[in-house]
Amino acid sequence: MDAGCEVAGSSRELPGPEEGNHLSCSAQGSMIYSYQPSFEVATTMGNAVRKTISLPAELAREAEALAEAEGKTLSGVIQDALRQARVARRSQELRAIQGYWSRRAREKGLLTEKDLERYLAG
């Protein structure tokens, strides 16, 4: 896989997932402004939405290296990262909710399941 756009102000074609297909890449300074396929991709995700994102050049190179190492597309790497971030965010929200209700239970003296059973029965 190509190392990406490294020269400020550069714009060039990068090899795509199939021979003859290319991704265009443009950069300015240390930011890569876009990766846009110059071809239509058939996808198993019928509701896929094409987006253009900006990445710092170093992060783009790391993502490309990870994609190559894992045998994935750059989109696949980004999708995995977003899914992991969503799971982490939901876990953090759950811990916050658990913390809130644990504090409320302690305030009412509910420290064990038996305490809770008595409270609910009473």
OpenMM code with the backbone's topology and positions (N, CA, C; nanometers):
from openmm import Vec3, app, unit

residues = "MET ASP ALA GLY CYS GLU VAL ALA GLY SER SER ARG GLU LEU PRO GLY PRO GLU GLU GLY ASN HIS LEU SER CYS SER ALA GLN GLY SER MET ILE TYR SER TYR GLN PRO SER PHE GLU VAL ALA THR THR MET GLY ASN ALA VAL ARG LYS THR ILE SER LEU PRO ALA GLU LEU ALA ARG GLU ALA GLU ALA LEU ALA GLU ALA GLU GLY LYS THR LEU SER GLY VAL ILE GLN ASP ALA LEU ARG GLN ALA ARG VAL ALA ARG ARG SER GLN GLU LEU ARG ALA ILE GLN GLY TYR TRP SER ARG ARG ALA ARG GLU LYS GLY LEU LEU THR GLU LYS ASP LEU GLU ARG TYR LEU ALA GLY".split()
positions = [
    Vec3(0.0849, -0.1189, 0.0000),
    Vec3(0.0000, 0.0000, 0.0000),
    Vec3(0.0879, 0.1231, 0.0000),
    Vec3(0.0439, 0.2263, -0.0644),
    Vec3(0.1163, 0.3520, -0.0742),
    Vec3(0.1263, 0.4183, 0.0624),
    Vec3(0.2332, 0.4915, 0.0875),
    Vec3(0.2529, 0.5578, 0.2158),
    Vec3(0.1631, 0.6787, 0.2313),
    Vec3(0.0883, 0.7157, 0.1318),
    Vec3(-0.0032, 0.8286, 0.1428),
    Vec3(0.0606, 0.9547, 0.0902),
    Vec3(-0.0129, 1.0646, 0.0963),
    Vec3(0.0386, 1.1937, 0.0513),
    Vec3(0.1312, 1.2471, 0.1587),
    Vec3(0.2551, 1.2708, 0.1233),
    Vec3(0.3510, 1.3159, 0.2225),
    Vec3(0.3989, 1.4574, 0.1972),
    Vec3(0.3821, 1.5085, 0.0785),
    Vec3(0.4357, 1.6388, 0.0431),
    Vec3(0.3249, 1.7424, 0.0522),
    Vec3(0.3535, 1.8549, 0.1191),
    Vec3(0.2541, 1.9604, 0.1325),
    Vec3(0.2055, 2.0029, -0.0053),
    Vec3(0.0742, 2.0114, -0.0171),
    Vec3(0.0165, 2.0565, -0.1425),
    Vec3(0.0117, 1.9499, -0.2499),
    Vec3(0.0467, 1.8259, -0.2179),
    Vec3(0.0481, 1.7227, -0.3210),
    Vec3(-0.0914, 1.6691, -0.3450),
    Vec3(-0.1089, 1.6139, -0.4595),
    Vec3(-0.2320, 1.5463, -0.4938),
    Vec3(-0.1934, 1.4363, -0.5898),
    Vec3(-0.2337, 1.3111, -0.5599),
    Vec3(-0.1971, 1.2012, -0.6480),
    Vec3(-0.2937, 1.0867, -0.6326),
    Vec3(-0.2811, 0.9944, -0.7275),
    Vec3(-0.3649, 0.8763, -0.7263),
    Vec3(-0.2951, 0.7651, -0.6489),
    Vec3(-0.3713, 0.6950, -0.5659),
    Vec3(-0.3202, 0.5805, -0.4911),
    Vec3(-0.3854, 0.4547, -0.5452),
    Vec3(-0.3156, 0.3412, -0.5411),
    Vec3(-0.3758, 0.2186, -0.5925),
    Vec3(-0.4998, 0.1814, -0.5134),
    Vec3(-0.6017, 0.1343, -0.5833),
    Vec3(-0.7261, 0.0942, -0.5186),
    Vec3(-0.7261, -0.0540, -0.4881),
    Vec3(-0.8371, -0.1039, -0.4324),
    Vec3(-0.8448, -0.2441, -0.3930),
    Vec3(-0.8456, -0.3413, -0.5092),
    Vec3(-0.8830, -0.2956, -0.6286),
    Vec3(-0.8809, -0.3809, -0.7464),
    Vec3(-0.7975, -0.3128, -0.8541),
    Vec3(-0.7316, -0.3919, -0.9349),
    Vec3(-0.6469, -0.3338, -1.0392),
    Vec3(-0.7284, -0.2410, -1.1282),
    Vec3(-0.6702, -0.1250, -1.1555),
    Vec3(-0.7381, -0.0283, -1.2401),
    Vec3(-0.8192, 0.0734, -1.1614),
    Vec3(-0.8423, 0.0490, -1.0343),
    Vec3(-0.9168, 0.1420, -0.9508),
    Vec3(-0.8191, 0.2205, -0.8662),
    Vec3(-0.8519, 0.3450, -0.8378),
    Vec3(-0.7617, 0.4294, -0.7629),
    Vec3(-0.8366, 0.5120, -0.6599),
    Vec3(-0.7646, 0.5531, -0.5575),
    Vec3(-0.8148, 0.6500, -0.4615),
    Vec3(-0.7380, 0.7779, -0.4856),
    Vec3(-0.8049, 0.8910, -0.4842),
    Vec3(-0.7314, 1.0157, -0.4972),
    Vec3(-0.7031, 1.0685, -0.3576),
    Vec3(-0.5859, 1.1246, -0.3411),
    Vec3(-0.5433, 1.1739, -0.2115),
    Vec3(-0.4900, 1.3149, -0.2306),
    Vec3(-0.5319, 1.4063, -0.1459),
    Vec3(-0.4760, 1.5404, -0.1528),
    Vec3(-0.4317, 1.5819, -0.0139),
    Vec3(-0.3210, 1.6548, -0.0066),
    Vec3(-0.2670, 1.6938, 0.1234),
    Vec3(-0.2229, 1.8388, 0.1183),
    Vec3(-0.2270, 1.9007, 0.2322),
    Vec3(-0.1780, 2.0366, 0.2478),
    Vec3(-0.1107, 2.0400, 0.3848),
    Vec3(0.0173, 2.0687, 0.3907),
    Vec3(0.0870, 2.0663, 0.5187),
    Vec3(0.0895, 1.9257, 0.5736),
    Vec3(0.0545, 1.9101, 0.7014),
    Vec3(0.0585, 1.7781, 0.7632),
    Vec3(-0.0787, 1.7118, 0.7672),
    Vec3(-0.1783, 1.7706, 0.7017),
    Vec3(-0.3128, 1.7136, 0.7021),
    Vec3(-0.3439, 1.6518, 0.5674),
    Vec3(-0.3991, 1.5327, 0.5698),
    Vec3(-0.4500, 1.4709, 0.4478),
    Vec3(-0.5972, 1.5062, 0.4438),
    Vec3(-0.6382, 1.5758, 0.3395),
    Vec3(-0.7733, 1.6290, 0.3349),
    Vec3(-0.8766, 1.5325, 0.2804),
    Vec3(-0.8379, 1.4419, 0.1954),
    Vec3(-0.9411, 1.3526, 0.1463),
    Vec3(-0.8822, 1.2267, 0.0862),
    Vec3(-0.9600, 1.1233, 0.0985),
    Vec3(-0.9395, 0.9993, 0.0257),
    Vec3(-1.0726, 0.9741, -0.0412),
    Vec3(-1.0775, 0.9878, -0.1702),
    Vec3(-1.2029, 0.9681, -0.2401),
    Vec3(-1.1840, 0.8667, -0.3509),
    Vec3(-1.2624, 0.7606, -0.3477),
    Vec3(-1.2527, 0.6634, -0.4563),
    Vec3(-1.2904, 0.7274, -0.5882),
    Vec3(-1.2170, 0.6901, -0.6926),
    Vec3(-1.2502, 0.7388, -0.8254),
    Vec3(-1.3293, 0.6323, -0.9000),
    Vec3(-1.3906, 0.5409, -0.8272),
    Vec3(-1.4700, 0.4342, -0.8851),
    Vec3(-1.5836, 0.4031, -0.7896),
    Vec3(-1.6849, 0.3368, -0.8383),
    Vec3(-1.7963, 0.2954, -0.7543),
    Vec3(-1.7643, 0.1581, -0.6944),
    Vec3(-1.7887, 0.1431, -0.5665),
    Vec3(-1.7573, 0.0194, -0.4973),
    Vec3(-1.8863, -0.0572, -0.4719),
    Vec3(-1.8898, -0.1831, -0.5148),
    Vec3(-2.0020, -0.2693, -0.4807),
    Vec3(-1.9807, -0.3129, -0.3358),
    Vec3(-2.0821, -0.3013, -0.2542),
    Vec3(-2.0658, -0.3315, -0.1128),
    Vec3(-2.1761, -0.4234, -0.0648),
    Vec3(-2.1452, -0.5024, 0.0373),
    Vec3(-2.2459, -0.5881, 0.0973),
    Vec3(-2.3299, -0.5082, 0.1958),
    Vec3(-2.2826, -0.3899, 0.2310),
    Vec3(-2.3577, -0.3036, 0.3204),
    Vec3(-2.4468, -0.2156, 0.2337),
    Vec3(-2.5706, -0.2566, 0.2110),
    Vec3(-2.6596, -0.1863, 0.1223),
    Vec3(-2.6863, -0.0432, 0.1635),
    Vec3(-2.6655, -0.0113, 0.2884),
    Vec3(-2.6938, 0.1240, 0.3352),
    Vec3(-2.5653, 0.2019, 0.3640),
    Vec3(-2.4557, 0.1640, 0.3007),
    Vec3(-2.3288, 0.2335, 0.3215),
    Vec3(-2.3388, 0.3762, 0.2697),
    Vec3(-2.2768, 0.4667, 0.3423),
    Vec3(-2.2747, 0.6076, 0.3050),
    Vec3(-2.1300, 0.6465, 0.2857),
    Vec3(-2.1005, 0.7094, 0.1744),
    Vec3(-1.9643, 0.7533, 0.1457),
    Vec3(-1.9418, 0.8886, 0.2113),
    Vec3(-1.8314, 0.9018, 0.2864),
    Vec3(-1.7947, 1.0260, 0.3535),
    Vec3(-1.6493, 1.0578, 0.3241),
    Vec3(-1.6163, 1.1840, 0.3287),
    Vec3(-1.4780, 1.2285, 0.3168),
    Vec3(-1.4360, 1.2758, 0.4546),
    Vec3(-1.3223, 1.2271, 0.5042),
    Vec3(-1.2742, 1.2673, 0.6362),
    Vec3(-1.1346, 1.3261, 0.6237),
    Vec3(-1.0950, 1.4018, 0.7238),
    Vec3(-0.9600, 1.4575, 0.7300),
    Vec3(-0.8840, 1.3888, 0.8416),
    Vec3(-0.7602, 1.3525, 0.8142),
    Vec3(-0.6742, 1.2891, 0.9134),
    Vec3(-0.5383, 1.3575, 0.9110),
    Vec3(-0.4753, 1.3728, 1.0260),
    Vec3(-0.3356, 1.4167, 1.0232),
    Vec3(-0.2543, 1.3138, 0.9443),
    Vec3(-0.1525, 1.3588, 0.8753),
    Vec3(-0.0752, 1.2713, 0.7874),
    Vec3(-0.0215, 1.1487, 0.8607),
    Vec3(0.0306, 1.1664, 0.9808),
    Vec3(0.0862, 1.0533, 1.0556),
    Vec3(-0.0222, 0.9502, 1.0881),
    Vec3(-0.1399, 0.9963, 1.1288),
    Vec3(-0.2500, 0.9049, 1.1589),
    Vec3(-0.2950, 0.8316, 1.0324),
    Vec3(-0.2972, 0.9015, 0.9205),
    Vec3(-0.3336, 0.8375, 0.7938),
    Vec3(-0.2332, 0.7286, 0.7579),
    Vec3(-0.1039, 0.7574, 0.7755),
    Vec3(-0.0014, 0.6555, 0.7470),
    Vec3(-0.0180, 0.5354, 0.8393),
    Vec3(-0.0464, 0.5606, 0.9682),
    Vec3(-0.0667, 0.4501, 1.0626),
    Vec3(-0.1888, 0.3673, 1.0241),
    Vec3(-0.2963, 0.4337, 0.9842),
    Vec3(-0.4176, 0.3623, 0.9440),
    Vec3(-0.3922, 0.2786, 0.8189),
    Vec3(-0.3192, 0.3342, 0.7231),
    Vec3(-0.2864, 0.2594, 0.6020),
    Vec3(-0.1993, 0.1384, 0.6341),
    Vec3(-0.1009, 0.1563, 0.7223),
    Vec3(-0.0130, 0.0451, 0.7614),
    Vec3(-0.0934, -0.0629, 0.8337),
    Vec3(-0.1852, -0.0216, 0.9202),
    Vec3(-0.2696, -0.1169, 0.9919),
    Vec3(-0.3585, -0.1932, 0.8944),
    Vec3(-0.4157, -0.1220, 0.7977),
    Vec3(-0.5005, -0.1868, 0.6976),
    Vec3(-0.4209, -0.2918, 0.6205),
    Vec3(-0.2999, -0.2562, 0.5794),
    Vec3(-0.2171, -0.3504, 0.5050),
    Vec3(-0.1808, -0.4706, 0.5926),
    Vec3(-0.1417, -0.4450, 0.7168),
    Vec3(-0.1010, -0.5530, 0.8075),
    Vec3(-0.2163, -0.6487, 0.8374),
    Vec3(-0.3386, -0.5954, 0.8456),
    Vec3(-0.4546, -0.6774, 0.8797),
    Vec3(-0.5309, -0.7258, 0.7569),
    Vec3(-0.4839, -0.6878, 0.6390),
    Vec3(-0.5504, -0.7303, 0.5166),
    Vec3(-0.6890, -0.6688, 0.5009),
    Vec3(-0.7038, -0.5463, 0.5461),
    Vec3(-0.8321, -0.4770, 0.5392),
    Vec3(-0.8185, -0.3544, 0.4502),
    Vec3(-0.9325, -0.2978, 0.4175),
    Vec3(-0.9321, -0.1691, 0.3486),
    Vec3(-0.9176, -0.0595, 0.4530),
    Vec3(-0.8838, 0.0597, 0.4077),
    Vec3(-0.8772, 0.1739, 0.4980),
    Vec3(-1.0143, 0.1986, 0.5595),
    Vec3(-1.1197, 0.1835, 0.4811),
    Vec3(-1.2556, 0.1986, 0.5345),
    Vec3(-1.2824, 0.0969, 0.6440),
    Vec3(-1.2362, -0.0260, 0.6254),
    Vec3(-1.2557, -0.1296, 0.7270),
    Vec3(-1.1876, -0.0949, 0.8575),
    Vec3(-1.0679, -0.0404, 0.8494),
    Vec3(-0.9940, -0.0002, 0.9699),
    Vec3(-1.0688, 0.1114, 1.0424),
    Vec3(-1.1158, 0.2104, 0.9666),
    Vec3(-1.1883, 0.3221, 1.0263),
    Vec3(-1.3195, 0.2731, 1.0875),
    Vec3(-1.3905, 0.1846, 1.0182),
    Vec3(-1.5152, 0.1294, 1.0714),
    Vec3(-1.4908, 0.0552, 1.2023),
    Vec3(-1.3855, -0.0277, 1.2071),
    Vec3(-1.3530, -0.0997, 1.3305),
    Vec3(-1.3225, -0.0032, 1.4445),
    Vec3(-1.2459, 0.1014, 1.4147),
    Vec3(-1.2102, 0.1988, 1.5179),
    Vec3(-1.3349, 0.2696, 1.5708),
    Vec3(-1.4272, 0.3040, 1.4820),
    Vec3(-1.5506, 0.3704, 1.5256),
    Vec3(-1.6373, 0.2766, 1.6094),
    Vec3(-1.6428, 0.1499, 1.5703),
    Vec3(-1.7192, 0.0530, 1.6499),
    Vec3(-1.6585, 0.0376, 1.7890),
    Vec3(-1.5259, 0.0282, 1.7968),
    Vec3(-1.4586, 0.0163, 1.9264),
    Vec3(-1.4823, 0.1402, 2.0111),
    Vec3(-1.4795, 0.2577, 1.9491),
    Vec3(-1.5047, 0.3815, 2.0229),
    Vec3(-1.6479, 0.3841, 2.0754),
    Vec3(-1.7420, 0.3348, 1.9953),
    Vec3(-1.8824, 0.3300, 2.0392),
    Vec3(-1.8981, 0.2368, 2.1594),
    Vec3(-1.8343, 0.1204, 2.1545),
    Vec3(-1.8410, 0.0261, 2.2665),
    Vec3(-1.7793, 0.0884, 2.3920),
    Vec3(-1.6647, 0.1534, 2.3768),
    Vec3(-1.5986, 0.2170, 2.4916),
    Vec3(-1.6859, 0.3276, 2.5505),
    Vec3(-1.7486, 0.4074, 2.4638),
    Vec3(-1.8348, 0.5160, 2.5110),
    Vec3(-1.9556, 0.4599, 2.5860),
    Vec3(-2.0173, 0.3551, 2.5328),
    Vec3(-2.1332, 0.2938, 2.5991),
    Vec3(-2.0931, 0.2305, 2.7311),
    Vec3(-1.9761, 0.1687, 2.7369),
    Vec3(-1.9280, 0.1107, 2.8627),
    Vec3(-1.9075, 0.2195, 2.9671),
    Vec3(-1.8507, 0.3305, 2.9254),
    Vec3(-1.8292, 0.4431, 3.0168),
    Vec3(-1.9634, 0.4979, 3.0669),
    Vec3(-2.0608, 0.5099, 2.9788),
    Vec3(-2.1935, 0.5568, 3.0191),
    Vec3(-2.2574, 0.4600, 3.1178),
    Vec3(-2.2432, 0.3291, 3.0927),
    Vec3(-2.2991, 0.2286, 3.1829),
    Vec3(-2.2343, 0.2380, 3.3209),
    Vec3(-2.1010, 0.2528, 3.3245),
    Vec3(-2.0327, 0.2669, 3.4542),
    Vec3(-2.0812, 0.3902, 3.5291),
    Vec3(-2.1071, 0.4985, 3.4580),
    Vec3(-2.1572, 0.6203, 3.5220),
    Vec3(-2.2969, 0.5967, 3.5805),
    Vec3(-2.3825, 0.5284, 3.5054),
    Vec3(-2.5176, 0.4986, 3.5538),
    Vec3(-2.5105, 0.4056, 3.6740),
    Vec3(-2.4260, 0.3024, 3.6663),
    Vec3(-2.4106, 0.2103, 3.7790),
    Vec3(-2.3599, 0.2839, 3.9021),
    Vec3(-2.2649, 0.3744, 3.8825),
    Vec3(-2.2124, 0.4525, 3.9941),
    Vec3(-2.3201, 0.5364, 4.0591),
    Vec3(-2.4032, 0.5993, 3.9769),
    Vec3(-2.5125, 0.6818, 4.0301),
    Vec3(-2.6062, 0.5984, 4.1158),
    Vec3(-2.6524, 0.4850, 4.0629),
    Vec3(-2.7483, 0.4029, 4.1376),
    Vec3(-2.6837, 0.3343, 4.2571),
    Vec3(-2.5558, 0.3036, 4.2497),
    Vec3(-2.4862, 0.2470, 4.3665),
    Vec3(-2.4825, 0.3498, 4.4793),
    Vec3(-2.4529, 0.4749, 4.4455),
    Vec3(-2.4526, 0.5811, 4.5477),
    Vec3(-2.5907, 0.5982, 4.6089),
    Vec3(-2.6929, 0.5979, 4.5242),
    Vec3(-2.8304, 0.6123, 4.5743),
    Vec3(-2.8670, 0.4968, 4.6668),
    Vec3(-2.8269, 0.3741, 4.6306),
    Vec3(-2.8565, 0.2571, 4.7141),
    Vec3(-2.7854, 0.2682, 4.8483),
    Vec3(-2.6571, 0.3091, 4.8467),
    Vec3(-2.5830, 0.3244, 4.9734),
    Vec3(-2.6476, 0.4294, 5.0625),
    Vec3(-2.6973, 0.5386, 5.0021),
    Vec3(-2.7644, 0.6436, 5.0794),
    Vec3(-2.8858, 0.5895, 5.1532),
    Vec3(-2.9515, 0.4884, 5.0967),
    Vec3(-3.0695, 0.4277, 5.1577),
    Vec3(-3.0331, 0.3066, 5.2432),
    Vec3(-2.9027, 0.2786, 5.2557),
    Vec3(-2.8582, 0.1663, 5.3372),
    Vec3(-2.8724, 0.0318, 5.2690),
    Vec3(-2.8829, 0.0320, 5.1377),
    Vec3(-2.8965, -0.0933, 5.0625),
    Vec3(-2.7586, -0.1396, 5.0191),
    Vec3(-2.7006, -0.2317, 5.0969),
    Vec3(-2.5648, -0.2766, 5.0697),
    Vec3(-2.5586, -0.4186, 5.0159),
    Vec3(-2.6641, -0.4969, 5.0403),
    Vec3(-2.6657, -0.6361, 4.9933),
    Vec3(-2.7961, -0.6625, 4.9194),
    Vec3(-2.8039, -0.7788, 4.8554),
    Vec3(-2.9277, -0.8153, 4.7869),
    Vec3(-3.0410, -0.8337, 4.8869),
    Vec3(-3.0079, -0.8850, 5.0065),
    Vec3(-3.1109, -0.9011, 5.1098),
    Vec3(-3.1648, -0.7652, 5.1519),
    Vec3(-3.0756, -0.6654, 5.1632),
    Vec3(-3.1219, -0.5294, 5.1947),
    Vec3(-3.2185, -0.4805, 5.0869),
    Vec3(-3.1881, -0.5065, 4.9623),
    Vec3(-3.2728, -0.4643, 4.8519),
    Vec3(-3.4079, -0.5373, 4.8557),
    Vec3(-3.4040, -0.6690, 4.8809),
    Vec3(-3.5295, -0.7450, 4.8903),
    Vec3(-3.6192, -0.6900, 4.9998),
    Vec3(-3.5613, -0.6599, 5.1168),
    Vec3(-3.6382, -0.6022, 5.2282),
    Vec3(-3.6962, -0.4661, 5.1893),
    Vec3(-3.6148, -0.3862, 5.1233),
    Vec3(-3.6590, -0.2523, 5.0824),
    Vec3(-3.7757, -0.2614, 4.9845),
    Vec3(-3.7646, -0.3508, 4.8860),
    Vec3(-3.8704, -0.3650, 4.7861),
    Vec3(-3.9970, -0.4268, 4.8444),
    Vec3(-3.9846, -0.5134, 4.9423),
    Vec3(-4.1000, -0.5787, 5.0063),
    Vec3(-4.1720, -0.4821, 5.1001),
    Vec3(-4.0996, -0.3863, 5.1521),
    Vec3(-4.1518, -0.3064, 5.2601),
    Vec3(-4.2167, -0.1831, 5.2296),
] * unit.nanometer
topology = app.Topology()
chain = topology.addChain("A")
for resn in residues:
    res = topology.addResidue(resn, chain)
    for name in ("N", "CA", "C"):
        topology.addAtom(name, app.Element.getBySymbol(name[0]), res)
